Amino acid sequence: MAKNNTSGCKSCPKRYVSTGAQNGHECHDICTDPICGEPDVLTLLAPVVYDELGINLCRTIDITPPQATGISSVCAQIINISFNSSENASTTVAQINGRPNCYLVTLTNLSVTFQITFYDCAGRSLDTQTLTATYLPSDSSVDGYDALDDDTNPSSVELEIFAPYGVSVNTQSNNTPVIQYVGFSSENNTMHQGLNMIAIPKILNMDLSSDTITIGLTVYVKSIYYSQYLIPHNGRAIVPKASIQPNDDTICMDFVCGDLLDLSIKPLELGPPKCEGYLKNACEETCDCCTCSPVEPSNTVPSTPASTVSLGSDGADSSTDA
């Protein structure tokens, strides 16, 4: 538990620091002198899948092929899935009575927006189109009800999902439970806590004589929560560097042609045996910049978390990255 280090001031804000700062550590204040190097373990905050279920759906969709001849292949990408409602049905999420850690998810009227790209035999793009089709059509009032099939594209499906920490809700609609679709638009490409949906398409057939395309769809519903875990550290990932052919010899050219920058300050290993979260001691040290006597300029750069520039004795800039 963190410890309050303020005392004797009832109106002052309370400041909390890690406990055990004096236990087993020599004086080292990471607030002024961060530790560089490689950690043994990483404290990772990750979206963890607590439960998931998937289904396969399939239907045939009308298309408008491009006027260009020589269409050889086609690919599909899902941009978004909307949870539409009909007169009688809509996608719902309900906590199961007597089993509070599980929810019953009823999927229906999934409005799927595809980006369809047509290619010639050389793999060159001929045209890209956006089309929308309804999967799991609930009734005749829904566009795409003619594609209803009890086996491959039924009116609805029910999934039982383990979600022990609850689900996200729409605060503008009476806190109605919601499913977040994770897709490829700027509005939906982020994972959220609670129930998430991910879908993967596969083109099974394209018939240019009837201008139709058959797309299979795998739909995953996942309960996801952010949790902290200790992960063994196996070294930093090496990023390949793109280079140019140098035609000038300047400090900028030296930098551009040099190694890529990387962060060198080590994340704190909070748990035992190192317990580096305790290294926040305001050590009693004197600093030349705090004295009244003048200090000679130096090229030495203090250890700081950001890139710094110091002015050398010859007036030139000396850059250092922590």
C-alpha angles and dihedrals in degrees: 000000000000117000127225110234098190121092139169094026115096095180096046120100112256116247118206125201132178114281122238096041090144096045115102098333132105115227109288124150110202088187087074102020112033119196118251126202139061123315123225092222134015126222101225128191102203138170101250122201107228095178139350141180130189137200135189121227131179139188142153119249132196115241138185106225118210118264091242115105126228101056105174106165144001136206133196135211125186112232099177145346119212124197101226128186131223129199091276110020145038139165110279139185117203132174110239113246112247091009104073096174093062133066132200111227116198113194121198139143096024107184104206120196113204132191106214121196123191121208136191125228091276093056094253117147113247100177143342122214136180119220135169127215133177120235121192094021109199103203146343093282089070123086108245097033088132087070092060113131124170092219107034104022111015126178093258145345132211124218127187110216129189106226108160097173096049134249136279117265137205104244091194092058106051092284092294112182112251142194116225115218113215109209145138105282126096089248099055110026096104129092117235135196114260124026118001131180127210124181133193122196130209125189107225100177143357119200112189092181090066097024094237136130128199115216126187117206130203111200122194124193113195135181106219132183131174112247135171120240137171109240124191110248116230099178135280122304112254112230114209110237124223111221137197130213106260117231099169136044109225135129089255091052090047089054096044091050094041132086123304116260118249137180111264103181110104120235111244116264096220101184131067140319094033101026090187092172085081092063095095099108119148091224118203102245133147120232125202091224090060095056127089095232116095117257124218114240112260138190090220112114120203118238105266133160094242136058109274137192123209128191112238125217090259091057095252124129116251113197124202132178119209 
